[in-house]
Amino acid sequence: MNNLIDGPYRAIAAAAILSAVMAVPAAAGRAVPNVSDAASHDAVVADLISHRAVFDMKLTDSKASSSIAGLNGRMVFETIGSTCDGFTINFRFVTQVEDSQGNSRLTDMRTTTFEDASGERFEFLTQTYIDEKLVEESKGSAVRDGETTTVRLDKPEKKTFTIGKRILFPTQHLVAMLSAARSGEAFLPANIYDGSETGEKIFPTATTIGKRIDGPDTLDAKAADADMSKLPRWPVTVGYFEPVSTGGEALPTYEMSFLLYGNGISRDVKIDYGDFSVAGKLVNLEIHDVPGCSADKAGAQ
């Protein structure tokens, strides 16, 4: 696919994926739970907050080599889940792109995924439309089994294959970032599988985590719930690479930077492709009420 099409999708769907492109304000009148400092997997997963966010997307920088003159769009990201029921993500990203010759193109990327809380099972459906025509679709599931992960594709064609166990699904990647941040680690390499493109690709990533920030957040002054500004937060940059078989130092195909909060929500997202960059402004955010684990569900885990 064209870099303009698959780049924003992968950067948002793979690195965000639970909340890496979310903004910080909480819904009016709703308390934000305190976030523990524990770095364990269970503690981090328990702190994740379900929400739906809408962003206006705009081109922020474009070099002559990119041939991109304008980009406007809207992104909707929703994640709902719990430590018992797992996590469902609904995502849509619609953009109108104009090139230097004045030609325009409408792209519409949609994805729905489910990941169980243990990270053993992952289901996905990804569709990409250009000018309202479906041009790419992948659908399938991935299940961990011993030292490997088995992927079963239904689309674009039926196929079964295995990939290494040392990959992370999207929610696992977010949890790994938060665990590393809380532990004071500055670097996190990871191979990500999110089922995008043809459903057969693994994305090598390298995450750089900045110094922890505490105290009031002046950029969050308009938030309806002031408790949100009391959460710990970290500046994060995730570099996405193409798999390479030769030696030498690889450069990222693109980078996504954001400010990551202790409950998994983020803001100040920027996607940098080298010759152009895009950023989003939050226009609506809803925090979902999700029931906690019942005793019966917890005992069944």
SULZI-V11169 format. One record per residue. PHI is phi in whole degrees, 0 to 359 (999 if undefined). NEAR is the number of other ideal C-beta (glycine too) atoms within 8 Angstrom. Layout:
[[PHI/NEAR] [PHI/NEAR]]
This chain:
[[999/8] [296/5] [302/8] [294/8] [276/12] [279/11] [299/12] [301/14] [297/14] [295/13] [296/14] [279/17] [285/14] [269/15] [266/14] [286/18] [332/15] [280/12] [205/15] [289/16] [242/14] [269/15] [262/10] [271/15] [302/11] [268/13] [293/9] [301/5] [74/5] [249/9] [286/6] [262/12] [296/7] [294/4] [251/10] [284/6] [271/6] [299/7] [260/9] [293/7] [304/7] [298/7] [294/10] [293/14] [299/10] [296/7] [273/13] [297/16] [245/11] [280/11] [196/13] [229/11] [230/14] [239/11] [236/15] [270/10] [254/14] [218/10] [287/11] [251/7] [200/6] [209/9] [273/7] [300/4] [291/5] [279/9] [64/7] [261/13] [263/8] [199/8] [208/13] [224/9] [183/10] [219/9] [236/14] [239/12] [229/15] [227/10] [230/14] [227/8] [178/12] [205/12] [292/8] [263/11] [270/6] [86/11] [232/14] [250/10] [238/15] [246/10] [222/14] [215/10] [223/15] [248/11] [225/11] [252/11] [247/12] [239/10] [266/10] [291/6] [267/4] [90/7] [281/6] [236/8] [212/8] [258/12] [246/13] [223/11] [250/15] [228/10] [211/15] [229/10] [226/14] [226/12] [224/15] [289/10] [297/13] [278/6] [76/11] [268/6] [224/12] [218/14] [237/10] [210/17] [219/10] [232/17] [226/10] [235/16] [247/13] [237/11] [50/6] [69/6] [249/6] [291/7] [245/7] [205/11] [210/10] [225/15] [214/10] [173/13] [211/9] [224/16] [227/10] [282/10] [213/6] [65/5] [270/4] [230/10] [241/13] [263/10] [253/14] [242/10] [265/15] [259/6] [219/9] [287/8] [208/5] [291/5] [197/7] [233/7] [207/8] [243/6] [229/10] [299/8] [292/8] [277/4] [236/11] [243/11] [280/13] [305/16] [294/13] [301/10] [294/15] [299/15] [298/12] [296/11] [297/13] [293/13] [297/12] [295/12] [298/13] [294/12] [274/7] [83/6] [281/8] [255/6] [214/8] [220/10] [274/7] [198/10] [260/11] [250/15] [239/15] [233/13] [78/11] [282/14] [56/11] [269/7] [81/15] [243/8] [258/8] [250/9] [252/12] [292/12] [226/15] [224/11] [251/15] [253/10] [246/13] [278/7] [292/5] [299/8] [245/10] [237/4] [91/5] [303/5] [250/11] [295/5] [290/7] [258/10] [298/6] [270/4] [295/11] [289/8] [243/13] [294/6] [300/9] [299/14] [285/10] [268/7] [285/11] [293/11] [210/11] [221/12] [286/12] [230/16] [230/9] [247/14] [261/11] [253/15] [240/13] [272/6] [301/6] [234/7] [253/3] [255/4] [285/2] [103/5] [274/3] [270/7] [255/5] [294/9] [292/9] [200/12] [229/10] [237/17] [241/11] [193/14] [256/12] [261/13] [264/14] [296/10] [260/11] [93/14] [278/11] [224/17] [210/12] [57/8] [284/14] [216/11] [248/14] [246/9] [260/11] [92/5] [260/7] [201/12] [223/11] [229/12] [215/10] [234/11] [245/7] [292/12] [243/6] [200/7] [216/13] [236/8] [263/11] [271/8] [276/5] [237/8] [303/5] [283/6] [286/9] [280/8] [298/6] [294/6] [293/10] [298/9] [288/6] [275/5] [288/9]]
